[in-house]
């Protein structure tokens, strides 16, 4: 019987921040590659480059709030600013990317594993696979389960340091339920898994190999992501996710397109019914907010958008 890692975190890693998860360092195998920093970072966007909490309003309806989250457990992040907690308490409806359900989580977690005879150990070199097994042991994933793990699931799992605490999204959900708010999801867990399951296998392998090659720096680099989040620096998060030329590789362009851009349009459309009614507090990953195809820009076409915090 397959054992699975903590699926609370696996499901919610869809994605407050999507970054090329490899860094310069000692090479482990021929598949590993050094990274070249981007020489000319993109200019800051004219709008929506700073702020986590935004008021989304329309004449004749109570105001709504859109909050960018980072799917982690950290006391600094779980300590909500007054503006955020006040907006959450004032809202009658709470909307998040997907509402966790134990049965759905268990069913969705099965999709992390091959069931058709394919094997991860046959897709990777011996060196990379051995390192993959070693890394995933810290996530409570037994060695005997790793050969059946799909590349995207291995990549996504190890993109964040192992954590056991309550992540921000689930703390917001707890507070909303305590406040008797009606709870809704913008997506189902199956829809979220579909995004990754449909990535080309070669893209999945490229993402996994890059992560494995320099995994020792994941925790260090992730602290930078959290610092940028606490500074409410949306542009900093965007620049950080594109800090190496690797971000222009097809595997990363495809990942960004599927995990961010397409889902931005899907979620913006899904939240309109709640926004039109008013009184909603919507929490989504922070990386969905900025950019020309970010949720804030998409909503600005129909609503008044202003920063609160």
N, C-alpha and C positions, 0 to 999 in steps of 0.2 A: 504493500500500500504506500502511495506516495505521501511524503510529508511536505507541508507547505510552510513558507515563512509567514510572518505576521501580515495578513492581508489588509489590515486597516491601513498600513502605510503603503503597501504595494498599489492598492487601488487609488489612493489619494495622491500618489506621486505624479499624476497626470495634470499637469505640470505647472507649477508656479514659475519654474524657471527651466528652460531647456538650453543647456550649454554643452559644447563639445567637451566630453568628460575625459580629456587626456591632457597631459602637461609635459613640458620638456623634462627629461630625467634619464636615468640609466635605462637602456633598452633591454628588454627581457628576451626578445625573440626577433627573427628577421621580419615578422609581420608588423612589429612596432615601428613607429616613425616619430621623428622629431617634428615639432610644430614651429611655424614661422609666425611671429606676431604681425598683426595687420599694421601696415605702415601709415595708412590714411583712414582712421576711424570715421564712420559716418557722422555727419553733422547732426546736432540735436534737433529733434522734431519741434515744429513751431508750437504745438499744443500737447498737453497731456504728458509732460516729461517729469512731473513731480507731484506726488500725492497718492495716498492710498484710499481715502474715502471721498466719494464724489456724490453730489446731489443730482439726481435725474428727475426733472420735473416737467409737467405739462399743464397748461392752463386748465383750471376746473377740477384738478385731481390733487390729492395730498401728495407731498413730495416722497420720492423714493431715494434709497441710498445704495450705491454700488461700492463694495469694499474688496480690494485686492488682497488676497491671502498668500501666505507661503506655507506649504504643507509640511510643517515641522513641529517638533516639540522643543520649545525653548522658553524659559521663564520670562525673558525680556519681551518676547513676542506675545506670549499668552497674557501679559499684563496690558490690557487694552487701554488706549487713550480714552479720556472722558468723552470726546466727540463720537467715538465709535460705539462705546457702550450706551450712550444716550440715544443715538440713532437706532441701535438695535432694540432697545427697550420701547421706543416709540413706534415701532413697526408692527403691523398686524400680521404680516406674512414674511416668512423667512425662506429664501431660495438659495440653494447651493448647487454645485455642479452635479452631484448625484447624492441621493439620500442613502446612507448605508443601511443594509439589511443583511442579517446574518445568513439567511438562506441564499440570497443573491451573491454574497461574497464567496460562500463556499462553492457555488456553482461556477462563478466566474474564475475562481482561483484554479479550477481544473483546466481552464483554457491556457494557463501558463505552461502546461506540459504537453509534450507530444503524445499522441495516442494512435499514430498511424505507422509506427515502425521507424520513423526518423529519430536520430539521436544527435545530441549536441557534441558528444565526444568524437563523432565521425566527421563533424564539420570544422573542427579546430585542430591545430597542431597539438602535439602532446604537451609542449611547454605551456601554451596558452590555456589549454584545458585544465592542467594541473593547478595553475595559478587561479583559474576560475573556481575550482573546487575549494581551494584554500580560502579565497576571499569570502565565498558564500557561506562558509562554516560559521562566520560571525553573525550571520542572519538566521541562525537556527535552521539551516537547510542541510540535511544530512548528505554526505558524499554520494550515497547510492541514488539519491533523487536527481542530482545534477545532470547526469547524461540525458535525462528525459526533459529537461528544462528548455524552453524555446529561447533563442538568442535574445529577443526583445525583453523577455522576463528577467533574464540574468542581467542584462544591461540596465534596466530600470531599477532593479533591486539594489545594485551596487552603486548607483549614481548618488545615493544619499548615505551618510554614515548610519550604522545601526542605531536605532532609537527605540525606546520602549514607552515613552510618555505619551500623553494626550496631544495630538496635533491641533493646530489652531482651528482648522475647519470643524473638527468635532467638538471643540470647546464652544464655538459659536452656536453649533447645533444644540448643545446642552442648554445654553443660556436662552436660546429662542424657545425651546420646549418649556423651560421653566417659566418663561414669560407668556405661555399659552398661545404663541404665534402658530399660525398654520404653516406647515412645512412642505416644501415642494422641491423637486430636482429638475434641472435643465436637461439632463441626460440620464440614461440608464447605465448600469455597470457594463452590460453587454456592448452597448454602443461605444463606451470608452475603450474596452478591450479590442473591439473591432479595429479601432484606429491603429493600434500597434500590430495586431495580428495580420493586417493586410499589407504591412510594409514588406518590400521584397526581402527575401532571405539574405541576399548579399549585402543589402543595406543594414540589416540587423546584425550581421556578423562584423561589419566594419565598425559599427557603433560599439559592439561588445569588445572587440579586440583593442580599440583605442582606450576604452575604459580600463581594461585589465592591465594594459601595458604600464600605466602610471597611476594605478589605484591608490598608491600610498599617499598621494596628495589630495584625495577626495575630501577628507575632513578639513584640511587646511583651507582649500579653496571654497568649500561650502560655508565656512565662517565669513568669507568675503561677501557671499551672496546675502547672508543674514544681516551683515552690517549695512549693505546697500539698501536692503529692505527697511531696516530701522531708520535709515536716513530718508526714506520715502523717495528714493532716487530711481525713478522709472528709467530714465535715460541711462543711468549707470548700469542698471541690470541689462538693458538692451546691448550696450557696448560690451559688457562683460561676456555676454553670450556669443558675441561675434569677435572676440579678442584675437582669434587666430585665423589664419587663412583656411584652416580646415573647415571652417563654417561654410565655405563656398563649395565644398565637396558635395557630390550628388546625394550621398547618404544623409548628410545633415540638412541640405535643402529640402529633401523629401520629408524628413522628420519634422522640420519646422512647418512645412506646408500642411501636413496632416494633423499634427498635434496642436498647432497654434492657429494658423490662418483659417483653415476650413472650420475648425471648431469655434473660432471667433464669430464667424457668420452664423453658424448653427445656434450658438448660445444667444447671440444678440436677437435673433428671430424668436427664440423660445421664451425670452424674458419679456417680450413686448406686452403680452396679455397681462402680466403682473404689473408692469409699469403703467399701463393705461388705467388700471384700477386704482393705483396709488397705494401708498402706505407699505411698500415692500422694502425689505433689506436683502440685497443679493450679494452673495460672497462667491467669488471665483478667483482662480489663481492670478497673481499679480501680473504675470507676463501676458495675460490676455488683454490688459488695459491699453497699453500705448501703441503707437504706430498708425500708419495710414490705413491699415486694415485691422486695427485694434478695436475692441468693443466700444471704447469711449467715442472714437470717431464715427463708428457705425451708428451709435445711438444719437449722436449729435445731429444727424440728418432729420430726426423726428422729435427730439426732446431738447430741453435746455440742460446743459451739462456744466456744472461748476464744482470746483474743488472745495472740500470742507476741511480735510486734514491731510 
